[in-house]
Amino acid sequence: MTVPSPCINICTLDAASGLCLGCARTLQEISDWSNLDDAGKRAVWARIAERRAQGFAPEQPIALKPGPVRAR
């Protein structure tokens, strides 16, 4: 089984930390991702977990509530 990407399509780097606000990866980790083997990808996931444990909280996708269906 391949290791899934942590990308959640919120691709904005935080100027202070240098981490993506969506996935908590560095620009280098993002650019290296497709060339990493599964062990390397798991290492990136471990660093993401460490960052979250230290208080870096990436943004979460906004869940949109469906509105009423309107007739035309």
mmCIF file as Biopython writes it, N, C-alpha, C and O atoms, coordinates in Angstrom:
data_model
#
loop_
_atom_site.group_PDB
_atom_site.id
_atom_site.type_symbol
_atom_site.label_atom_id
_atom_site.label_alt_id
_atom_site.label_comp_id
_atom_site.label_asym_id
_atom_site.label_entity_id
_atom_site.label_seq_id
_atom_site.pdbx_PDB_ins_code
_atom_site.Cartn_x
_atom_site.Cartn_y
_atom_site.Cartn_z
_atom_site.occupancy
_atom_site.B_iso_or_equiv
_atom_site.auth_seq_id
_atom_site.auth_asym_id
_atom_site.pdbx_PDB_model_num
ATOM 1   N N  . MET A ? 1  ? 0.846   -1.183 0.000   1.0 0.0 1  A 1 
ATOM 2   C CA . MET A ? 1  ? 0.000   0.000  0.000   1.0 0.0 1  A 1 
ATOM 3   C C  . MET A ? 1  ? 0.886   1.238  0.000   1.0 0.0 1  A 1 
ATOM 4   O O  . MET A ? 1  ? 1.835   1.333  0.778   1.0 0.0 1  A 1 
ATOM 5   N N  . THR A ? 2  ? 0.574   2.177  -0.868  1.0 0.0 2  A 1 
ATOM 6   C CA . THR A ? 2  ? 1.377   3.391  -0.927  1.0 0.0 2  A 1 
ATOM 7   C C  . THR A ? 2  ? 0.990   4.345  0.199   1.0 0.0 2  A 1 
ATOM 8   O O  . THR A ? 2  ? -0.131  4.315  0.707   1.0 0.0 2  A 1 
ATOM 9   N N  . VAL A ? 3  ? 1.927   5.173  0.565   1.0 0.0 3  A 1 
ATOM 10  C CA . VAL A ? 3  ? 1.711   6.154  1.630   1.0 0.0 3  A 1 
ATOM 11  C C  . VAL A ? 3  ? 0.987   7.353  1.024   1.0 0.0 3  A 1 
ATOM 12  O O  . VAL A ? 3  ? 1.474   7.927  0.050   1.0 0.0 3  A 1 
ATOM 13  N N  . PRO A ? 4  ? -0.166  7.748  1.574   1.0 0.0 4  A 1 
ATOM 14  C CA . PRO A ? 4  ? -0.922  8.859  1.001   1.0 0.0 4  A 1 
ATOM 15  C C  . PRO A ? 4  ? -0.241  10.202 1.240   1.0 0.0 4  A 1 
ATOM 16  O O  . PRO A ? 4  ? 0.484   10.386 2.218   1.0 0.0 4  A 1 
ATOM 17  N N  . SER A ? 5  ? -0.487  11.116 0.341   1.0 0.0 5  A 1 
ATOM 18  C CA . SER A ? 5  ? 0.037   12.473 0.485   1.0 0.0 5  A 1 
ATOM 19  C C  . SER A ? 5  ? -0.727  13.201 1.586   1.0 0.0 5  A 1 
ATOM 20  O O  . SER A ? 5  ? -1.936  13.015 1.724   1.0 0.0 5  A 1 
ATOM 21  N N  . PRO A ? 6  ? -0.040  14.026 2.369   1.0 0.0 6  A 1 
ATOM 22  C CA . PRO A ? 6  ? -0.726  14.821 3.387   1.0 0.0 6  A 1 
ATOM 23  C C  . PRO A ? 6  ? -1.412  16.063 2.816   1.0 0.0 6  A 1 
ATOM 24  O O  . PRO A ? 6  ? -2.074  16.793 3.555   1.0 0.0 6  A 1 
ATOM 25  N N  . CYS A ? 7  ? -1.266  16.309 1.527   1.0 0.0 7  A 1 
ATOM 26  C CA . CYS A ? 7  ? -1.832  17.507 0.907   1.0 0.0 7  A 1 
ATOM 27  C C  . CYS A ? 7  ? -3.350  17.517 1.022   1.0 0.0 7  A 1 
ATOM 28  O O  . CYS A ? 7  ? -4.014  16.523 0.730   1.0 0.0 7  A 1 
ATOM 29  N N  . ILE A ? 8  ? -3.897  18.667 1.456   1.0 0.0 8  A 1 
ATOM 30  C CA . ILE A ? 8  ? -5.350  18.843 1.517   1.0 0.0 8  A 1 
ATOM 31  C C  . ILE A ? 8  ? -5.787  20.011 0.625   1.0 0.0 8  A 1 
ATOM 32  O O  . ILE A ? 8  ? -6.873  20.564 0.797   1.0 0.0 8  A 1 
ATOM 33  N N  . ASN A ? 9  ? -4.929  20.373 -0.322  1.0 0.0 9  A 1 
ATOM 34  C CA . ASN A ? 9  ? -5.219  21.417 -1.312  1.0 0.0 9  A 1 
ATOM 35  C C  . ASN A ? 9  ? -5.433  22.797 -0.712  1.0 0.0 9  A 1 
ATOM 36  O O  . ASN A ? 9  ? -6.212  23.593 -1.237  1.0 0.0 9  A 1 
ATOM 37  N N  . ILE A ? 10 ? -4.750  23.078 0.376   1.0 0.0 10 A 1 
ATOM 38  C CA . ILE A ? 10 ? -4.657  24.435 0.920   1.0 0.0 10 A 1 
ATOM 39  C C  . ILE A ? 10 ? -3.167  24.756 0.873   1.0 0.0 10 A 1 
ATOM 40  O O  . ILE A ? 10 ? -2.457  24.596 1.866   1.0 0.0 10 A 1 
ATOM 41  N N  . CYS A ? 11 ? -2.707  25.202 -0.270  1.0 0.0 11 A 1 
ATOM 42  C CA . CYS A ? 11 ? -1.272  25.322 -0.521  1.0 0.0 11 A 1 
ATOM 43  C C  . CYS A ? 11 ? -0.799  26.759 -0.315  1.0 0.0 11 A 1 
ATOM 44  O O  . CYS A ? 11 ? -0.661  27.529 -1.266  1.0 0.0 11 A 1 
ATOM 45  N N  . THR A ? 12 ? -0.559  27.097 0.939   1.0 0.0 12 A 1 
ATOM 46  C CA . THR A ? 12 ? -0.083  28.423 1.307   1.0 0.0 12 A 1 
ATOM 47  C C  . THR A ? 12 ? 0.991   28.269 2.364   1.0 0.0 12 A 1 
ATOM 48  O O  . THR A ? 12 ? 0.771   27.633 3.395   1.0 0.0 12 A 1 
ATOM 49  N N  . LEU A ? 13 ? 2.163   28.857 2.106   1.0 0.0 13 A 1 
ATOM 50  C CA . LEU A ? 13 ? 3.245   28.765 3.085   1.0 0.0 13 A 1 
ATOM 51  C C  . LEU A ? 13 ? 3.111   29.848 4.140   1.0 0.0 13 A 1 
ATOM 52  O O  . LEU A ? 13 ? 2.858   31.011 3.827   1.0 0.0 13 A 1 
ATOM 53  N N  . ASP A ? 14 ? 3.284   29.453 5.387   1.0 0.0 14 A 1 
ATOM 54  C CA . ASP A ? 14 ? 3.302   30.383 6.509   1.0 0.0 14 A 1 
ATOM 55  C C  . ASP A ? 14 ? 4.662   31.071 6.519   1.0 0.0 14 A 1 
ATOM 56  O O  . ASP A ? 14 ? 5.691   30.399 6.592   1.0 0.0 14 A 1 
ATOM 57  N N  . ALA A ? 15 ? 4.682   32.392 6.446   1.0 0.0 15 A 1 
ATOM 58  C CA . ALA A ? 15 ? 5.942   33.136 6.361   1.0 0.0 15 A 1 
ATOM 59  C C  . ALA A ? 15 ? 6.807   32.941 7.599   1.0 0.0 15 A 1 
ATOM 60  O O  . ALA A ? 15 ? 8.032   32.878 7.491   1.0 0.0 15 A 1 
ATOM 61  N N  . ALA A ? 16 ? 6.195   32.847 8.762   1.0 0.0 16 A 1 
ATOM 62  C CA . ALA A ? 16 ? 6.964   32.734 10.003  1.0 0.0 16 A 1 
ATOM 63  C C  . ALA A ? 16 ? 7.629   31.370 10.151  1.0 0.0 16 A 1 
ATOM 64  O O  . ALA A ? 16 ? 8.791   31.286 10.549  1.0 0.0 16 A 1 
ATOM 65  N N  . SER A ? 17 ? 6.902   30.305 9.834   1.0 0.0 17 A 1 
ATOM 66  C CA . SER A ? 17 ? 7.434   28.956 10.059  1.0 0.0 17 A 1 
ATOM 67  C C  . SER A ? 17 ? 8.011   28.315 8.804   1.0 0.0 17 A 1 
ATOM 68  O O  . SER A ? 17 ? 8.839   27.409 8.894   1.0 0.0 17 A 1 
ATOM 69  N N  . GLY A ? 18 ? 7.577   28.780 7.634   1.0 0.0 18 A 1 
ATOM 70  C CA . GLY A ? 18 ? 7.995   28.149 6.387   1.0 0.0 18 A 1 
ATOM 71  C C  . GLY A ? 18 ? 7.234   26.867 6.090   1.0 0.0 18 A 1 
ATOM 72  O O  . GLY A ? 18 ? 7.607   26.117 5.188   1.0 0.0 18 A 1 
ATOM 73  N N  . LEU A ? 19 ? 6.169   26.610 6.846   1.0 0.0 19 A 1 
ATOM 74  C CA . LEU A ? 19 ? 5.381   25.396 6.666   1.0 0.0 19 A 1 
ATOM 75  C C  . LEU A ? 19 ? 4.101   25.702 5.907   1.0 0.0 19 A 1 
ATOM 76  O O  . LEU A ? 19 ? 3.548   26.797 6.008   1.0 0.0 19 A 1 
ATOM 77  N N  . CYS A ? 20 ? 3.641   24.723 5.150   1.0 0.0 20 A 1 
ATOM 78  C CA . CYS A ? 20 ? 2.377   24.858 4.447   1.0 0.0 20 A 1 
ATOM 79  C C  . CYS A ? 20 ? 1.243   24.876 5.466   1.0 0.0 20 A 1 
ATOM 80  O O  . CYS A ? 20 ? 1.205   24.047 6.375   1.0 0.0 20 A 1 
ATOM 81  N N  . LEU A ? 21 ? 0.323   25.820 5.313   1.0 0.0 21 A 1 
ATOM 82  C CA . LEU A ? 21 ? -0.818  25.920 6.224   1.0 0.0 21 A 1 
ATOM 83  C C  . LEU A ? 21 ? -1.794  24.761 6.045   1.0 0.0 21 A 1 
ATOM 84  O O  . LEU A ? 21 ? -2.603  24.489 6.932   1.0 0.0 21 A 1 
ATOM 85  N N  . GLY A ? 22 ? -1.726  24.093 4.927   1.0 0.0 22 A 1 
ATOM 86  C CA . GLY A ? 22 ? -2.622  22.965 4.687   1.0 0.0 22 A 1 
ATOM 87  C C  . GLY A ? 22 ? -2.099  21.649 5.213   1.0 0.0 22 A 1 
ATOM 88  O O  . GLY A ? 22 ? -2.830  20.910 5.874   1.0 0.0 22 A 1 
ATOM 89  N N  . CYS A ? 23 ? -0.837  21.341 4.928   1.0 0.0 23 A 1 
ATOM 90  C CA . CYS A ? 23 ? -0.317  20.007 5.260   1.0 0.0 23 A 1 
ATOM 91  C C  . CYS A ? 23 ? 0.833   20.004 6.255   1.0 0.0 23 A 1 
ATOM 92  O O  . CYS A ? 23 ? 1.278   18.934 6.670   1.0 0.0 23 A 1 
ATOM 93  N N  . ALA A ? 24 ? 1.316   21.154 6.641   1.0 0.0 24 A 1 
ATOM 94  C CA . ALA A ? 24 ? 2.407   21.285 7.629   1.0 0.0 24 A 1 
ATOM 95  C C  . ALA A ? 24 ? 3.742   20.744 7.132   1.0 0.0 24 A 1 
ATOM 96  O O  . ALA A ? 24 ? 4.592   20.345 7.929   1.0 0.0 24 A 1 
ATOM 97  N N  . ARG A ? 25 ? 3.925   20.730 5.797   1.0 0.0 25 A 1 
ATOM 98  C CA . ARG A ? 25 ? 5.224   20.321 5.248   1.0 0.0 25 A 1 
ATOM 99  C C  . ARG A ? 25 ? 6.027   21.549 4.844   1.0 0.0 25 A 1 
ATOM 100 O O  . ARG A ? 25 ? 5.471   22.621 4.600   1.0 0.0 25 A 1 
ATOM 101 N N  . THR A ? 26 ? 7.340   21.376 4.778   1.0 0.0 26 A 1 
ATOM 102 C CA . THR A ? 26 ? 8.211   22.419 4.256   1.0 0.0 26 A 1 
ATOM 103 C C  . THR A ? 26 ? 8.125   22.398 2.735   1.0 0.0 26 A 1 
ATOM 104 O O  . THR A ? 26 ? 7.653   21.428 2.143   1.0 0.0 26 A 1 
ATOM 105 N N  . LEU A ? 27 ? 8.583   23.471 2.114   1.0 0.0 27 A 1 
ATOM 106 C CA . LEU A ? 27 ? 8.614   23.516 0.653   1.0 0.0 27 A 1 
ATOM 107 C C  . LEU A ? 27 ? 9.480   22.383 0.103   1.0 0.0 27 A 1 
ATOM 108 O O  . LEU A ? 27 ? 9.140   21.779 -0.914  1.0 0.0 27 A 1 
ATOM 109 N N  . GLN A ? 28 ? 10.591  22.097 0.771   1.0 0.0 28 A 1 
ATOM 110 C CA . GLN A ? 28 ? 11.470  21.007 0.337   1.0 0.0 28 A 1 
ATOM 111 C C  . GLN A ? 28 ? 10.755  19.658 0.420   1.0 0.0 28 A 1 
ATOM 112 O O  . GLN A ? 28 ? 10.870  18.839 -0.492  1.0 0.0 28 A 1 
ATOM 113 N N  . GLU A ? 29 ? 10.022  19.426 1.499   1.0 0.0 29 A 1 
ATOM 114 C CA . GLU A ? 29 ? 9.284   18.165 1.637   1.0 0.0 29 A 1 
ATOM 115 C C  . GLU A ? 29 ? 8.210   18.036 0.565   1.0 0.0 29 A 1 
ATOM 116 O O  . GLU A ? 29 ? 7.973   16.949 0.039   1.0 0.0 29 A 1 
ATOM 117 N N  . ILE A ? 30 ? 7.565   19.149 0.248   1.0 0.0 30 A 1 
ATOM 118 C CA . ILE A ? 30 ? 6.533   19.134 -0.795  1.0 0.0 30 A 1 
ATOM 119 C C  . ILE A ? 30 ? 7.154   18.794 -2.143  1.0 0.0 30 A 1 
ATOM 120 O O  . ILE A ? 30 ? 6.633   17.952 -2.875  1.0 0.0 30 A 1 
ATOM 121 N N  . SER A ? 31 ? 8.259   19.443 -2.470  1.0 0.0 31 A 1 
ATOM 122 C CA . SER A ? 31 ? 8.881   19.213 -3.778  1.0 0.0 31 A 1 
ATOM 123 C C  . SER A ? 31 ? 9.514   17.828 -3.882  1.0 0.0 31 A 1 
ATOM 124 O O  . SER A ? 31 ? 9.598   17.271 -4.976  1.0 0.0 31 A 1 
ATOM 125 N N  . ASP A ? 32 ? 9.959   17.266 -2.762  1.0 0.0 32 A 1 
ATOM 126 C CA . ASP A ? 32 ? 10.587  15.938 -2.766  1.0 0.0 32 A 1 
ATOM 127 C C  . ASP A ? 32 ? 9.578   14.794 -2.763  1.0 0.0 32 A 1 
ATOM 128 O O  . ASP A ? 32 ? 9.930   13.666 -3.108  1.0 0.0 32 A 1 
ATOM 129 N N  . TRP A ? 33 ? 8.337   15.061 -2.381  1.0 0.0 33 A 1 
ATOM 130 C CA . TRP A ? 33 ? 7.363   14.010 -2.094  1.0 0.0 33 A 1 
ATOM 131 C C  . TRP A ? 33 ? 7.276   12.941 -3.179  1.0 0.0 33 A 1 
ATOM 132 O O  . TRP A ? 33 ? 7.344   11.752 -2.866  1.0 0.0 33 A 1 
ATOM 133 N N  . SER A ? 34 ? 7.131   13.321 -4.422  1.0 0.0 34 A 1 
ATOM 134 C CA . SER A ? 34 ? 6.928   12.330 -5.491  1.0 0.0 34 A 1 
ATOM 135 C C  . SER A ? 34 ? 8.152   11.454 -5.737  1.0 0.0 34 A 1 
ATOM 136 O O  . SER A ? 34 ? 8.040   10.395 -6.353  1.0 0.0 34 A 1 
ATOM 137 N N  . ASN A ? 35 ? 9.316   11.886 -5.261  1.0 0.0 35 A 1 
ATOM 138 C CA . ASN A ? 35 ? 10.534  11.095 -5.444  1.0 0.0 35 A 1 
ATOM 139 C C  . ASN A ? 35 ? 10.893  10.247 -4.230  1.0 0.0 35 A 1 
ATOM 140 O O  . ASN A ? 35 ? 11.836  9.458  -4.289  1.0 0.0 35 A 1 
ATOM 141 N N  . LEU A ? 36 ? 10.156  10.396 -3.132  1.0 0.0 36 A 1 
ATOM 142 C CA . LEU A ? 36 ? 10.461  9.644  -1.919  1.0 0.0 36 A 1 
ATOM 143 C C  . LEU A ? 36 ? 9.906   8.226  -1.999  1.0 0.0 36 A 1 
ATOM 144 O O  . LEU A ? 36 ? 8.852   7.991  -2.589  1.0 0.0 36 A 1 
ATOM 145 N N  . ASP A ? 37 ? 10.636  7.280  -1.393  1.0 0.0 37 A 1 
ATOM 146 C CA . ASP A ? 37 ? 10.080  5.941  -1.246  1.0 0.0 37 A 1 
ATOM 147 C C  . ASP A ? 37 ? 9.132   5.953  -0.044  1.0 0.0 37 A 1 
ATOM 148 O O  . ASP A ? 37 ? 9.003   6.969  0.638   1.0 0.0 37 A 1 
ATOM 149 N N  . ASP A ? 38 ? 8.474   4.826  0.211   1.0 0.0 38 A 1 
ATOM 150 C CA . ASP A ? 38 ? 7.492   4.788  1.300   1.0 0.0 38 A 1 
ATOM 151 C C  . ASP A ? 38 ? 8.109   5.110  2.655   1.0 0.0 38 A 1 
ATOM 152 O O  . ASP A ? 38 ? 7.464   5.750  3.486   1.0 0.0 38 A 1 
ATOM 153 N N  . ALA A ? 39 ? 9.338   4.680  2.892   1.0 0.0 39 A 1 
ATOM 154 C CA . ALA A ? 39 ? 10.005  4.987  4.168   1.0 0.0 39 A 1 
ATOM 155 C C  . ALA A ? 39 ? 10.227  6.490  4.309   1.0 0.0 39 A 1 
ATOM 156 O O  . ALA A ? 39 ? 10.046  7.047  5.392   1.0 0.0 39 A 1 
ATOM 157 N N  . GLY A ? 40 ? 10.614  7.141  3.229   1.0 0.0 40 A 1 
ATOM 158 C CA . GLY A ? 40 ? 10.808  8.584  3.253   1.0 0.0 40 A 1 
ATOM 159 C C  . GLY A ? 40 ? 9.508   9.327  3.485   1.0 0.0 40 A 1 
ATOM 160 O O  . GLY A ? 40 ? 9.478   10.326 4.204   1.0 0.0 40 A 1 
ATOM 161 N N  . LYS A ? 41 ? 8.426   8.841  2.875   1.0 0.0 41 A 1 
ATOM 162 C CA . LYS A ? 41 ? 7.114   9.466  3.066   1.0 0.0 41 A 1 
ATOM 163 C C  . LYS A ? 41 ? 6.631   9.284  4.501   1.0 0.0 41 A 1 
ATOM 164 O O  . LYS A ? 41 ? 6.048   10.198 5.083   1.0 0.0 41 A 1 
ATOM 165 N N  . ARG A ? 42 ? 6.871   8.108  5.068   1.0 0.0 42 A 1 
ATOM 166 C CA . ARG A ? 42 ? 6.495   7.899  6.473   1.0 0.0 42 A 1 
ATOM 167 C C  . ARG A ? 42 ? 7.301   8.807  7.394   1.0 0.0 42 A 1 
ATOM 168 O O  . ARG A ? 42 ? 6.791   9.258  8.419   1.0 0.0 42 A 1 
ATOM 169 N N  . ALA A ? 43 ? 8.552   9.077  7.040   1.0 0.0 43 A 1 
ATOM 170 C CA . ALA A ? 43 ? 9.382   9.995  7.834   1.0 0.0 43 A 1 
ATOM 171 C C  . ALA A ? 43 ? 8.807   11.413 7.785   1.0 0.0 43 A 1 
ATOM 172 O O  . ALA A ? 43 ? 8.810   12.119 8.793   1.0 0.0 43 A 1 
ATOM 173 N N  . VAL A ? 44 ? 8.319   11.827 6.625   1.0 0.0 44 A 1 
ATOM 174 C CA . VAL A ? 44 ? 7.682   13.145 6.512   1.0 0.0 44 A 1 
ATOM 175 C C  . VAL A ? 44 ? 6.430   13.180 7.385   1.0 0.0 44 A 1 
ATOM 176 O O  . VAL A ? 44 ? 6.203   14.156 8.100   1.0 0.0 44 A 1 
ATOM 177 N N  . TRP A ? 45 ? 5.620   12.128 7.333   1.0 0.0 45 A 1 
ATOM 178 C CA . TRP A ? 45 ? 4.422   12.061 8.178   1.0 0.0 45 A 1 
ATOM 179 C C  . TRP A ? 45 ? 4.789   12.147 9.657   1.0 0.0 45 A 1 
ATOM 180 O O  . TRP A ? 45 ? 4.071   12.775 10.434  1.0 0.0 45 A 1 
ATOM 181 N N  . ALA A ? 46 ? 5.893   11.524 10.051  1.0 0.0 46 A 1 
ATOM 182 C CA . ALA A ? 46 ? 6.334   11.584 11.453  1.0 0.0 46 A 1 
ATOM 183 C C  . ALA A ? 46 ? 6.712   13.013 11.836  1.0 0.0 46 A 1 
ATOM 184 O O  . ALA A ? 46 ? 6.403   13.465 12.938  1.0 0.0 46 A 1 
ATOM 185 N N  . ARG A ? 47 ? 7.381   13.723 10.927  1.0 0.0 47 A 1 
ATOM 186 C CA . ARG A ? 47 ? 7.733   15.124 11.207  1.0 0.0 47 A 1 
ATOM 187 C C  . ARG A ? 47 ? 6.481   15.993 11.300  1.0 0.0 47 A 1 
ATOM 188 O O  . ARG A ? 47 ? 6.416   16.906 12.123  1.0 0.0 47 A 1 
ATOM 189 N N  . ILE A ? 48 ? 5.491   15.711 10.459  1.0 0.0 48 A 1 
ATOM 190 C CA . ILE A ? 48 ? 4.222   16.444 10.532  1.0 0.0 48 A 1 
ATOM 191 C C  . ILE A ? 48 ? 3.583   16.223 11.902  1.0 0.0 48 A 1 
ATOM 192 O O  . ILE A ? 48 ? 3.099   17.171 12.521  1.0 0.0 48 A 1 
ATOM 193 N N  . ALA A ? 49 ? 3.579   14.989 12.372  1.0 0.0 49 A 1 
ATOM 194 C CA . ALA A ? 49 ? 3.003   14.680 13.690  1.0 0.0 49 A 1 
ATOM 195 C C  . ALA A ? 49 ? 3.741   15.427 14.793  1.0 0.0 49 A 1 
ATOM 196 O O  . ALA A ? 49 ? 3.119   15.921 15.734  1.0 0.0 49 A 1 
ATOM 197 N N  . GLU A ? 50 ? 5.070   15.510 14.680  1.0 0.0 50 A 1 
ATOM 198 C CA . GLU A ? 50 ? 5.862   16.258 15.667  1.0 0.0 50 A 1 
ATOM 199 C C  . GLU A ? 50 ? 5.495   17.737 15.641  1.0 0.0 50 A 1 
ATOM 200 O O  . GLU A ? 50 ? 5.358   18.364 16.692  1.0 0.0 50 A 1 
ATOM 201 N N  . ARG A ? 51 ? 5.338   18.291 14.452  1.0 0.0 51 A 1 
ATOM 202 C CA . ARG A ? 51 ? 4.982   19.713 14.329  1.0 0.0 51 A 1 
ATOM 203 C C  . ARG A ? 51 ? 3.615   19.983 14.951  1.0 0.0 51 A 1 
ATOM 204 O O  . ARG A ? 51 ? 3.424   20.982 15.644  1.0 0.0 51 A 1 
ATOM 205 N N  . ARG A ? 52 ? 2.679   19.092 14.699  1.0 0.0 52 A 1 
ATOM 206 C CA . ARG A ? 52 ? 1.340   19.263 15.280  1.0 0.0 52 A 1 
ATOM 207 C C  . ARG A ? 52 ? 1.396   19.144 16.799  1.0 0.0 52 A 1 
ATOM 208 O O  . ARG A ? 52 ? 0.716   19.889 17.505  1.0 0.0 52 A 1 
ATOM 209 N N  . ALA A ? 53 ? 2.199   18.214 17.304  1.0 0.0 53 A 1 
ATOM 210 C CA . ALA A ? 53 ? 2.340   18.040 18.755  1.0 0.0 53 A 1 
ATOM 211 C C  . ALA A ? 53 ? 2.961   19.275 19.401  1.0 0.0 53 A 1 
ATOM 212 O O  . ALA A ? 53 ? 2.702   19.571 20.568  1.0 0.0 53 A 1 
ATOM 213 N N  . GLN A ? 54 ? 3.785   19.997 18.630  1.0 0.0 54 A 1 
ATOM 214 C CA . GLN A ? 54 ? 4.429   21.210 19.139  1.0 0.0 54 A 1 
ATOM 215 C C  . GLN A ? 54 ? 3.546   22.442 18.967  1.0 0.0 54 A 1 
ATOM 216 O O  . GLN A ? 54 ? 3.952   23.548 19.322  1.0 0.0 54 A 1 
ATOM 217 N N  . GLY A ? 55 ? 2.348   22.262 18.427  1.0 0.0 55 A 1 
ATOM 218 C CA . GLY A ? 55 ? 1.410   23.371 18.359  1.0 0.0 55 A 1 
ATOM 219 C C  . GLY A ? 55 ? 1.123   23.931 16.986  1.0 0.0 55 A 1 
ATOM 220 O O  . GLY A ? 55 ? 0.268   24.808 16.860  1.0 0.0 55 A 1 
ATOM 221 N N  . PHE A ? 56 ? 1.811   23.456 15.929  1.0 0.0 56 A 1 
ATOM 222 C CA . PHE A ? 56 ? 1.492   23.949 14.592  1.0 0.0 56 A 1 
ATOM 223 C C  . PHE A ? 56 ? 0.223   23.258 14.134  1.0 0.0 56 A 1 
ATOM 224 O O  . PHE A ? 56 ? 0.196   22.039 13.966  1.0 0.0 56 A 1 
ATOM 225 N N  . ALA A ? 57 ? -0.817  24.030 13.935  1.0 0.0 57 A 1 
ATOM 226 C CA . ALA A ? 57 ? -2.109  23.467 13.539  1.0 0.0 57 A 1 
ATOM 227 C C  . ALA A ? 57 ? -2.450  23.904 12.128  1.0 0.0 57 A 1 
ATOM 228 O O  . ALA A ? 57 ? -2.847  25.050 11.913  1.0 0.0 57 A 1 
ATOM 229 N N  . PRO A ? 58 ? -2.301  23.005 11.160  1.0 0.0 58 A 1 
ATOM 230 C CA . PRO A ? 58 ? -2.684  23.365 9.800   1.0 0.0 58 A 1 
ATOM 231 C C  . PRO A ? 58 ? -4.162  23.688 9.719   1.0 0.0 58 A 1 
ATOM 232 O O  . PRO A ? 58 ? -4.957  23.242 10.546  1.0 0.0 58 A 1 
ATOM 233 N N  . GLU A ? 59 ? -4.517  24.463 8.720   1.0 0.0 59 A 1 
ATOM 234 C CA . GLU A ? 59 ? -5.926  24.784 8.491   1.0 0.0 59 A 1 
ATOM 235 C C  . GLU A ? 59 ? -6.650  23.518 8.046   1.0 0.0 59 A 1 
ATOM 236 O O  . GLU A ? 59 ? -6.045  22.611 7.476   1.0 0.0 59 A 1 
ATOM 237 N N  . GLN A ? 60 ? -7.909  23.472 8.305   1.0 0.0 60 A 1 
ATOM 238 C CA . GLN A ? 60 ? -8.733  22.346 7.874   1.0 0.0 60 A 1 
ATOM 239 C C  . GLN A ? 60 ? -9.643  22.811 6.749   1.0 0.0 60 A 1 
ATOM 240 O O  . GLN A ? 60 ? -10.042 23.975 6.712   1.0 0.0 60 A 1 
ATOM 241 N N  . PRO A ? 61 ? -9.973  21.905 5.828   1.0 0.0 61 A 1 
ATOM 242 C CA . PRO A ? 61 ? -10.905 22.296 4.773   1.0 0.0 61 A 1 
ATOM 243 C C  . PRO A ? 61 ? -12.237 22.712 5.386   1.0 0.0 61 A 1 
ATOM 244 O O  . PRO A ? 61 ? -12.669 22.150 6.392   1.0 0.0 61 A 1 
ATOM 245 N N  . ILE A ? 62 ? -12.868 23.676 4.786   1.0 0.0 62 A 1 
ATOM 246 C CA . ILE A ? 62 ? -14.161 24.155 5.269   1.0 0.0 62 A 1 
ATOM 247 C C  . ILE A ? 62 ? -15.255 23.228 4.741   1.0 0.0 62 A 1 
ATOM 248 O O  . ILE A ? 62 ? -15.357 23.004 3.535   1.0 0.0 62 A 1 
ATOM 249 N N  . ALA A ? 63 ? -16.053 22.704 5.628   1.0 0.0 63 A 1 
ATOM 250 C CA . ALA A ? 63 ? -17.174 21.856 5.220   1.0 0.0 63 A 1 
ATOM 251 C C  . ALA A ? 63 ? -18.345 22.764 4.872   1.0 0.0 63 A 1 
ATOM 252 O O  . ALA A ? 63 ? -18.860 23.483 5.728   1.0 0.0 63 A 1 
ATOM 253 N N  . LEU A ? 64 ? -18.751 22.727 3.638   1.0 0.0 64 A 1 
ATOM 254 C CA . LEU A ? 64 ? -19.861 23.565 3.198   1.0 0.0 64 A 1 
ATOM 255 C C  . LEU A ? 64 ? -21.177 22.851 3.455   1.0 0.0 64 A 1 
ATOM 256 O O  . LEU A ? 64 ? -21.319 21.660 3.179   1.0 0.0 64 A 1 
ATOM 257 N N  . LYS A ? 65 ? -22.124 23.586 3.981   1.0 0.0 65 A 1 
ATOM 258 C CA . LYS A ? 65 ? -23.451 23.027 4.212   1.0 0.0 65 A 1 
ATOM 259 C C  . LYS A ? 65 ? -24.286 23.261 2.960   1.0 0.0 65 A 1 
ATOM 260 O O  . LYS A ? 65 ? -24.304 24.365 2.415   1.0 0.0 65 A 1 
ATOM 261 N N  . PRO A ? 66 ? -24.973 22.224 2.508   1.0 0.0 66 A 1 
ATOM 262 C CA . PRO A ? 66 ? -25.796 22.425 1.316   1.0 0.0 66 A 1 
ATOM 263 C C  . PRO A ? 66 ? -26.952 23.366 1.616   1.0 0.0 66 A 1 
ATOM 264 O O  . PRO A ? 66 ? -27.574 23.295 2.675   1.0 0.0 66 A 1 
ATOM 265 N N  . GLY A ? 67 ? -27.218 24.225 0.688   1.0 0.0 67 A 1 
ATOM 266 C CA . GLY A ? 67 ? -28.324 25.159 0.838   1.0 0.0 67 A 1 
ATOM 267 C C  . GLY A ? 67 ? -29.598 24.575 0.254   1.0 0.0 67 A 1 
ATOM 268 O O  . GLY A ? 67 ? -29.591 23.492 -0.330  1.0 0.0 67 A 1 
ATOM 269 N N  . PRO A ? 68 ? -30.678 25.297 0.419   1.0 0.0 68 A 1 
ATOM 270 C CA . PRO A ? 68 ? -31.950 24.807 -0.129  1.0 0.0 68 A 1 
ATOM 271 C C  . PRO A ? 68 ? -31.915 24.826 -1.654  1.0 0.0 68 A 1 
ATOM 272 O O  . PRO A ? 68 ? -31.275 25.679 -2.268  1.0 0.0 68 A 1 
ATOM 273 N N  . VAL A ? 69 ? -32.603 23.887 -2.236  1.0 0.0 69 A 1 
ATOM 274 C CA . VAL A ? 69 ? -32.718 23.846 -3.691  1.0 0.0 69 A 1 
ATOM 275 C C  . VAL A ? 69 ? -33.803 24.835 -4.079  1.0 0.0 69 A 1 
ATOM 276 O O  . VAL A ? 69 ? -34.913 24.789 -3.550  1.0 0.0 69 A 1 
ATOM 277 N N  . ARG A ? 70 ? -33.484 25.713 -4.987  1.0 0.0 70 A 1 
ATOM 278 C CA . ARG A ? 70 ? -34.444 26.745 -5.399  1.0 0.0 70 A 1 
ATOM 279 C C  . ARG A ? 70 ? -34.874 26.507 -6.840  1.0 0.0 70 A 1 
ATOM 280 O O  . ARG A ? 70 ? -34.057 26.223 -7.716  1.0 0.0 70 A 1 
ATOM 281 N N  . ALA A ? 71 ? -36.150 26.630 -7.053  1.0 0.0 71 A 1 
ATOM 282 C CA . ALA A ? 71 ? -36.682 26.493 -8.413  1.0 0.0 71 A 1 
ATOM 283 C C  . ALA A ? 71 ? -36.435 27.786 -9.168  1.0 0.0 71 A 1 
ATOM 284 O O  . ALA A ? 71 ? -36.388 28.864 -8.575  1.0 0.0 71 A 1 
ATOM 285 N N  . ARG A ? 72 ? -36.277 27.673 -10.471 1.0 0.0 72 A 1 
ATOM 286 C CA . ARG A ? 72 ? -36.081 28.870 -11.300 1.0 0.0 72 A 1 
ATOM 287 C C  . ARG A ? 72 ? -37.362 29.295 -11.920 1.0 0.0 72 A 1 
ATOM 288 O O  . ARG A ? 72 ? -37.396 30.284 -12.652 1.0 0.0 72 A 1 
#
